[in-house]
Amino acid sequence: MADKKAILNVDGQQIELPVLKGTMGQDVIDVRTLGKHGYFTFDPGFLATGSCESAITFIDGANGVLLHRGYPIDELATKADYLEVCYLLIHGNAPTEAQYKDFVKTIKRHTLVHEGIEFFFRGFRRDAHPMAMLCGTVGAMSSFYHRDLDITDPEQRVRCATRLVAKLPTIAAMCYKYSIGQKFVGPKNDLSYSENFLNMMFSVPAEEYKLEPAVVRAMDRIFTLHADHEQNASTSTVRLAGSSGANPYACISAGIASLWGPAHGGANEACLNMLEEIGSVDRIDEYVARAKDKSDPFRLMGFGHRVYKNFDPRAKVMRETCHEVLDALGINDPLLDVAMRLEQIALEDEYFISKKLYPNVDFYSGIILKAIGIPTNMFTVIFAMSRTIGWIAHWHEMLSQPGAKIGRPRQMYTGELPRAFTPIAKD
């Protein structure tokens, strides 16, 4: 609803633009009518452009706020499990006990994947990056699951969402098992969502995997804390792909491809690589000094956040969970010692405090995943698996809104003026 207007003055021509107000957050200048006046806005990276209306997630980076459907992320991570959050994101409200039980039952009925997908994996090289396998396999799911592809039907969209949430852990675990040459392990209906994923990752036919409660709880929180994060690069990619009418599996595959980039989903992997570069506690002072030196290209990964100018609200929960896991497992790993010392410095050193370079969710999740035994090349796969519910919720929301249009960003052309083409001489 427009309560006020912005006046744009261009060479004496006044253009009135409505100012829209959401439930929370900054007001928005509606520039949709600029085109008929002969102008459009220029905003590389879309840092000041709202591309859609959404009721799913709200972020206030200045104050460290992250809400899913109005619920604070720290409450969801500590009082709900991941499947409750999945239901909340796709349906709009927290489930009742009956709705939750029915949802969990439905998810468990869909965790198995088509047998043909196992043969599909044989086309990949064993040393292929797991994200390459995940991207290709999810994109191919529409060739195995032909039903429910009428994207104009809300019920079919929800069934697709459920199928994706159910099958992504199975496919993600298959990516890992294939890369290390082990047999695939199927899902078990007597295990929870997080237990199932860990079992498919680490159990082998000859031996059951012992499920450590602290690890299971940590895994579930990692899923929850990565479930959605508003209009980031990968979510916007899913929406843009979906705006063309593409099937949901193709859209999620596009999101996975976007997430794969080191500037986006590869942050916790980059954090572990940084810890490996530092190597030992006695080298930390050297690297901290380099991080403070503006002329040095070295940067500490896993500290601060582009969105949060205060403490990342997800990091507090992840920090507590990280220490729970390390205490429960009692692991003696030099890299984890480096990480804990870096955390202490970041929370006490005036340089980090003044610049609000607090350890973020990627810092702690990377440490947890390493402690659990998950290799760094699987970190982004787990991120993608967790974020699938957010992507599909945004896709479903977009298609539920009236007047949806195919995405068509504009450009400022800086190329050549019109010129004649001279054909080359041909024999």
C-alpha positions as CSV (number, residue, x, y, z in Angstrom):
1,M,0.0,0.0,0.0
2,A,1.4,3.4,-1.0
3,D,1.1,6.0,1.8
4,K,3.5,8.5,0.2
5,K,5.3,9.2,-3.1
6,A,8.8,9.9,-4.2
7,I,9.3,12.6,-6.8
8,L,12.0,12.0,-9.4
9,N,13.1,15.1,-11.3
10,V,14.8,14.4,-14.6
11,D,15.6,17.6,-16.7
12,G,12.6,19.3,-15.3
13,Q,10.3,16.4,-15.9
14,Q,8.7,15.3,-12.6
15,I,7.9,11.6,-12.2
16,E,5.8,10.4,-9.3
17,L,6.7,7.0,-7.9
18,P,4.6,5.3,-5.2
19,V,6.4,4.4,-1.9
20,L,5.3,1.0,-0.7
21,K,5.5,-0.3,2.9
22,G,5.9,-3.9,3.9
23,T,5.1,-5.5,7.2
24,M,8.6,-4.8,8.5
25,G,11.8,-3.3,7.1
26,Q,12.6,-0.5,4.8
27,D,10.1,1.3,2.6
28,V,10.3,0.5,-1.1
29,I,10.1,3.0,-4.1
30,D,8.0,1.3,-6.8
31,V,9.8,2.0,-10.1
32,R,7.7,-0.2,-12.3
33,T,6.2,2.8,-14.2
34,L,9.7,4.3,-15.1
35,G,9.8,2.5,-18.4
36,K,6.9,4.4,-19.9
37,H,8.8,7.6,-19.1
38,G,11.9,6.3,-21.0
39,Y,14.0,5.3,-18.0
40,F,14.9,2.3,-16.0
41,T,17.1,1.9,-12.9
42,F,20.7,0.7,-12.9
43,D,21.6,-1.4,-9.9
44,P,24.5,-4.0,-10.4
45,G,24.1,-6.9,-8.0
46,F,20.5,-5.7,-7.3
47,L,21.7,-4.4,-3.9
48,A,19.0,-1.7,-3.8
49,T,16.3,-3.5,-5.8
50,G,13.4,-5.5,-4.5
51,S,12.5,-8.1,-7.1
52,C,9.5,-9.6,-5.4
53,E,7.0,-9.7,-2.5
54,S,7.6,-12.5,0.0
55,A,6.1,-13.5,3.4
56,I,8.7,-16.2,4.1
57,T,11.8,-14.7,5.6
58,F,12.7,-11.3,7.1
59,I,16.2,-10.1,7.8
60,D,17.3,-7.0,9.6
61,G,21.1,-7.2,9.2
62,A,21.8,-4.0,11.3
63,N,20.1,-5.5,14.4
64,G,21.0,-9.2,13.8
65,V,17.4,-10.3,13.2
66,L,16.4,-13.4,11.1
67,L,12.7,-14.5,11.1
68,H,11.0,-17.4,9.3
69,R,7.3,-16.7,9.0
70,G,7.7,-14.3,12.0
71,Y,9.5,-16.8,14.3
72,P,13.1,-15.9,15.4
73,I,15.7,-18.3,14.0
74,D,17.2,-19.0,17.4
75,E,13.9,-20.2,18.8
76,L,13.3,-22.4,15.7
77,A,16.8,-23.9,16.0
78,T,16.4,-24.8,19.7
79,K,12.7,-25.5,20.1
80,A,11.8,-27.1,16.7
81,D,13.3,-29.7,14.5
82,Y,14.2,-29.3,10.8
83,L,11.0,-30.9,9.5
84,E,8.9,-28.6,11.6
85,V,10.7,-25.7,10.0
86,C,10.2,-27.3,6.5
87,Y,6.4,-27.5,7.2
88,L,6.4,-23.9,8.4
89,L,8.2,-22.5,5.4
90,I,6.1,-24.3,2.8
91,H,2.7,-24.0,4.5
92,G,3.1,-20.7,6.3
93,N,2.3,-21.7,9.9
94,A,3.9,-24.1,12.4
95,P,2.3,-27.5,12.3
96,T,-0.1,-28.9,14.9
97,E,0.9,-32.3,16.4
98,A,-1.3,-34.1,14.0
99,Q,0.0,-32.2,11.0
100,Y,3.6,-32.7,12.0
101,K,3.1,-36.5,12.4
102,D,1.4,-36.7,9.0
103,F,4.2,-34.6,7.4
104,V,7.0,-36.8,8.9
105,K,5.2,-39.9,7.7
106,T,4.9,-38.5,4.2
107,I,8.6,-37.5,4.1
108,K,9.6,-41.0,5.2
109,R,7.5,-42.6,2.4
110,H,9.4,-40.6,-0.2
111,T,13.0,-41.0,1.0
112,L,13.8,-43.8,-1.4
113,V,15.0,-42.8,-4.9
114,H,14.2,-44.5,-8.2
115,E,16.6,-47.4,-8.9
116,G,17.5,-45.8,-12.2
117,I,19.2,-42.9,-10.2
118,E,21.7,-45.4,-8.9
119,F,22.7,-46.2,-12.5
120,F,22.8,-42.5,-13.3
121,F,25.6,-42.1,-10.9
122,R,27.8,-44.5,-12.8
123,G,28.2,-41.9,-15.5
124,F,30.2,-39.7,-13.2
125,R,33.9,-40.0,-12.6
126,R,34.7,-41.1,-9.1
127,D,36.8,-37.9,-8.5
128,A,33.9,-35.6,-9.6
129,H,33.1,-32.9,-7.1
130,P,30.0,-34.0,-5.1
131,M,28.3,-30.7,-6.1
132,A,28.6,-31.6,-9.7
133,M,26.9,-34.9,-9.1
134,L,24.2,-33.3,-7.0
135,C,23.5,-30.6,-9.6
136,G,23.2,-33.1,-12.4
137,T,21.2,-35.7,-10.4
138,V,18.6,-33.2,-9.1
139,G,18.2,-31.7,-12.6
140,A,17.6,-35.2,-13.9
141,M,14.9,-36.0,-11.3
142,S,12.1,-34.7,-13.7
143,S,13.0,-37.6,-16.0
144,F,12.3,-40.1,-13.2
145,Y,9.3,-38.4,-11.5
146,H,6.9,-37.4,-14.2
147,R,3.9,-36.9,-11.9
148,D,3.0,-33.6,-10.2
149,L,4.7,-31.4,-12.8
150,D,1.7,-29.2,-13.4
151,I,3.1,-26.1,-11.8
152,T,-0.3,-24.3,-12.0
153,D,-1.7,-26.8,-9.4
154,P,-0.8,-25.8,-5.8
155,E,-1.3,-29.3,-4.5
156,Q,1.1,-30.7,-7.1
157,R,3.7,-28.0,-6.2
158,V,3.5,-29.0,-2.5
159,R,3.9,-32.7,-3.4
160,C,7.0,-31.8,-5.4
161,A,8.3,-29.8,-2.5
162,T,7.8,-32.8,-0.2
163,R,9.5,-35.2,-2.6
164,L,12.5,-32.9,-2.9
165,V,12.9,-32.5,0.9
166,A,12.6,-36.3,1.3
167,K,15.0,-37.4,-1.4
168,L,17.8,-34.8,-1.1
169,P,19.4,-36.4,1.9
170,T,19.4,-39.8,0.1
171,I,20.9,-38.2,-3.0
172,A,23.5,-36.2,-1.0
173,A,24.6,-39.3,0.8
174,M,24.9,-41.1,-2.5
175,C,27.2,-38.4,-3.8
176,Y,29.5,-39.0,-0.9
177,K,29.4,-42.8,-1.0
178,Y,30.0,-42.8,-4.8
179,S,33.0,-40.5,-4.4
180,I,34.7,-42.9,-1.9
181,G,33.8,-46.1,-3.7
182,Q,31.4,-47.5,-1.1
183,K,28.0,-49.1,-1.6
184,F,25.0,-46.8,-1.3
185,V,23.1,-47.1,2.0
186,G,19.3,-46.8,1.8
187,P,17.1,-44.8,4.2
188,K,15.5,-46.3,7.3
189,N,12.0,-45.3,8.3
190,D,12.7,-45.8,12.0
191,L,15.3,-43.0,12.1
192,S,14.7,-39.3,12.2
193,Y,15.6,-37.0,9.3
194,S,19.0,-36.1,10.7
195,E,19.7,-39.7,11.9
196,N,18.8,-41.0,8.5
197,F,21.2,-38.7,6.7
198,L,24.1,-39.5,9.1
199,N,23.4,-43.3,8.8
200,M,23.3,-43.1,5.0
201,M,26.6,-41.2,5.0
202,F,28.6,-43.3,7.5
203,S,27.2,-46.8,7.9
204,V,28.5,-49.7,5.8
205,P,26.9,-53.1,5.2
206,A,29.4,-54.7,7.6
207,E,28.8,-52.3,10.5
208,E,26.1,-50.1,11.9
209,Y,26.9,-46.4,12.5
210,K,26.6,-45.4,16.1
211,L,24.4,-42.3,16.3
212,E,25.8,-39.8,18.9
213,P,22.9,-37.6,20.2
214,A,25.0,-34.4,20.2
215,V,26.0,-35.0,16.6
216,V,22.4,-35.7,15.5
217,R,21.2,-32.5,17.3
218,A,24.0,-30.6,15.6
219,M,23.1,-31.9,12.2
220,D,19.5,-31.0,12.6
221,R,20.5,-27.5,13.7
222,I,22.8,-27.1,10.7
223,F,19.9,-28.0,8.5
224,T,17.6,-25.5,10.2
225,L,20.1,-22.6,10.3
226,H,20.6,-23.0,6.5
227,A,17.0,-23.5,5.6
228,D,16.4,-20.1,4.1
229,H,18.0,-16.7,3.9
230,E,15.7,-14.4,1.9
231,Q,16.6,-13.2,-1.6
232,N,20.2,-14.3,-1.9
233,A,21.9,-15.3,-5.1
234,S,20.7,-18.9,-5.2
235,T,17.2,-18.2,-4.1
236,S,16.9,-15.4,-6.7
237,T,18.3,-17.9,-9.3
238,V,15.5,-20.4,-8.4
239,R,12.9,-17.7,-8.7
240,L,14.3,-16.5,-12.0
241,A,14.4,-20.0,-13.4
242,G,10.9,-20.7,-12.1
243,S,9.5,-17.5,-13.7
244,S,10.0,-19.2,-17.1
245,G,7.7,-22.0,-16.1
246,A,10.6,-24.5,-15.7
247,N,9.9,-27.7,-13.7
248,P,10.8,-27.6,-10.0
249,Y,13.7,-30.0,-10.3
250,A,15.3,-27.9,-13.0
251,C,14.8,-24.8,-10.8
252,I,16.4,-26.4,-7.7
253,S,19.3,-27.6,-9.9
254,A,19.8,-24.0,-11.0
255,G,19.9,-23.0,-7.3
256,I,22.5,-25.7,-6.5
257,A,24.7,-24.4,-9.4
258,S,24.4,-20.8,-8.0
259,L,25.2,-22.0,-4.4
260,W,28.3,-23.8,-5.6
261,G,30.1,-20.5,-6.1
262,P,32.8,-19.8,-3.5
263,A,31.3,-16.3,-2.9
264,H,28.1,-18.0,-1.8
265,G,27.7,-21.5,-0.5
266,G,31.4,-22.4,-0.4
267,A,32.1,-20.1,2.6
268,N,32.4,-22.9,5.3
269,E,34.6,-24.9,2.9
270,A,36.8,-21.8,2.5
271,C,36.9,-21.4,6.2
272,L,38.3,-24.9,6.7
273,N,40.9,-24.3,3.9
274,M,42.0,-21.2,5.8
275,L,42.4,-23.2,9.0
276,E,44.5,-25.7,7.1
277,E,46.7,-22.8,5.7
278,I,47.3,-21.5,9.2
279,G,48.1,-25.0,10.3
280,S,48.9,-24.6,14.0
281,V,48.1,-22.4,17.0
282,D,51.7,-20.9,17.1
283,R,51.1,-19.4,13.6
284,I,47.8,-17.6,14.5
285,D,49.4,-14.3,15.6
286,E,51.1,-14.1,12.2
287,Y,47.9,-14.6,10.3
288,V,45.9,-12.3,12.5
289,A,48.5,-9.5,11.9
290,R,48.1,-10.2,8.1
291,A,44.4,-10.0,8.4
292,K,44.7,-6.5,10.0
293,D,47.1,-5.3,7.3
294,K,45.1,-3.7,4.5
295,S,47.9,-4.2,2.0
296,D,48.0,-8.0,2.6
297,P,45.6,-10.0,0.4
298,F,45.0,-12.6,3.2
299,R,41.5,-12.5,4.8
300,L,40.2,-14.5,7.7
301,M,37.2,-16.5,6.4
302,G,34.2,-17.2,8.6
303,F,34.2,-13.8,10.3
304,G,31.6,-11.1,9.8
305,H,28.8,-11.3,7.2
306,R,27.7,-9.2,4.2
307,V,24.2,-9.0,5.5
308,Y,24.6,-8.9,9.3
309,K,26.3,-5.7,10.6
310,N,25.9,-7.1,14.1
311,F,26.2,-10.6,15.4
312,D,24.9,-13.3,13.0
313,P,21.8,-14.6,14.9
314,R,22.5,-18.1,13.7
315,A,26.0,-18.0,15.0
316,K,25.1,-18.0,18.7
317,V,23.2,-21.2,18.4
318,M,25.9,-22.7,16.2
319,R,28.6,-21.7,18.6
320,E,26.9,-23.5,21.5
321,T,26.3,-26.5,19.3
322,C,29.9,-26.6,18.1
323,H,31.2,-26.8,21.7
324,E,28.6,-29.5,22.5
325,V,29.9,-31.6,19.6
326,L,33.6,-31.1,20.4
327,D,33.0,-32.0,24.1
328,A,30.9,-35.1,23.2
329,L,33.4,-36.4,20.7
330,G,36.6,-35.4,22.5
331,I,38.5,-35.0,19.3
332,N,42.1,-34.1,19.3
333,D,42.6,-32.2,16.1
334,P,45.2,-29.4,15.6
335,L,42.9,-27.6,13.2
336,L,40.1,-27.5,15.7
337,D,42.6,-26.0,18.2
338,V,43.3,-23.3,15.7
339,A,39.6,-22.6,15.2
340,M,38.9,-22.3,18.9
341,R,41.9,-20.0,19.4
342,L,40.7,-17.8,16.5
343,E,37.3,-17.7,18.0
344,Q,38.7,-16.5,21.3
345,I,40.7,-13.7,19.6
346,A,37.7,-12.6,17.5
347,L,35.6,-12.3,20.6
348,E,38.2,-10.4,22.7
349,D,40.4,-8.5,20.3
350,E,39.4,-4.8,19.9
351,Y,40.1,-4.8,16.2
352,F,37.6,-7.5,15.5
353,I,35.1,-6.1,18.0
354,S,35.2,-2.6,16.6
355,K,34.7,-3.9,13.0
356,K,32.1,-6.4,14.2
357,L,34.0,-9.3,12.7
358,Y,32.4,-11.9,14.8
359,P,32.6,-15.6,13.9
360,N,29.6,-16.4,11.7
361,V,27.5,-19.5,11.1
362,D,29.9,-20.8,8.4
363,F,32.8,-20.7,10.8
364,Y,31.1,-22.9,13.4
365,S,29.3,-25.2,10.9
366,G,32.6,-25.9,9.2
367,I,34.2,-26.9,12.5
368,I,31.2,-29.1,13.4
369,L,31.1,-30.9,10.0
370,K,34.9,-31.6,10.1
371,A,34.5,-32.9,13.7
372,I,31.7,-35.2,12.5
373,G,34.0,-36.6,9.8
374,I,32.4,-35.0,6.7
375,P,35.0,-34.0,4.1
376,T,35.2,-30.4,3.0
377,N,34.0,-31.1,-0.5
378,M,30.6,-32.2,1.0
379,F,30.0,-29.0,3.0
380,T,28.3,-27.2,0.1
381,V,26.2,-30.3,-0.7
382,I,24.8,-30.3,2.9
383,F,24.2,-26.6,2.5
384,A,22.2,-27.2,-0.7
385,M,20.3,-30.1,0.9
386,S,19.3,-27.8,3.8
387,R,18.4,-24.8,1.6
388,T,16.2,-26.9,-0.8
389,I,13.2,-26.2,1.4
390,G,13.8,-22.5,1.3
391,W,14.2,-22.6,-2.5
392,I,11.1,-24.6,-3.1
393,A,9.1,-22.5,-0.7
394,H,10.0,-19.4,-2.6
395,W,9.2,-21.1,-5.9
396,H,5.8,-22.2,-4.6
397,E,5.1,-18.7,-3.2
398,M,6.1,-17.0,-6.5
399,L,3.7,-19.3,-8.5
400,S,0.9,-18.7,-6.0
401,Q,1.0,-14.9,-6.5
402,P,-1.2,-13.4,-9.2
403,G,0.3,-11.6,-12.2
404,A,3.6,-13.4,-12.1
405,K,5.9,-12.4,-15.0
406,I,9.0,-14.0,-16.5
407,G,12.1,-12.3,-15.1
408,R,13.7,-9.9,-17.6
409,P,16.4,-7.7,-16.1
410,R,17.5,-4.7,-18.2
411,Q,21.0,-3.5,-19.0
412,M,22.9,-0.3,-19.7
413,Y,24.5,-0.8,-23.1
414,T,28.1,0.3,-23.4
415,G,29.0,-1.3,-26.8
416,E,29.6,0.0,-30.3
417,L,27.4,2.3,-32.1
418,P,25.7,1.0,-35.3
419,R,28.3,0.2,-38.0
420,A,28.5,-1.4,-41.4
421,F,29.8,-5.0,-41.6
422,T,32.5,-5.6,-44.2
423,P,32.5,-9.3,-45.4
424,I,35.9,-11.0,-45.6
425,A,37.2,-12.2,-48.9
426,K,36.4,-15.8,-49.6
427,D,38.1,-18.1,-52.2
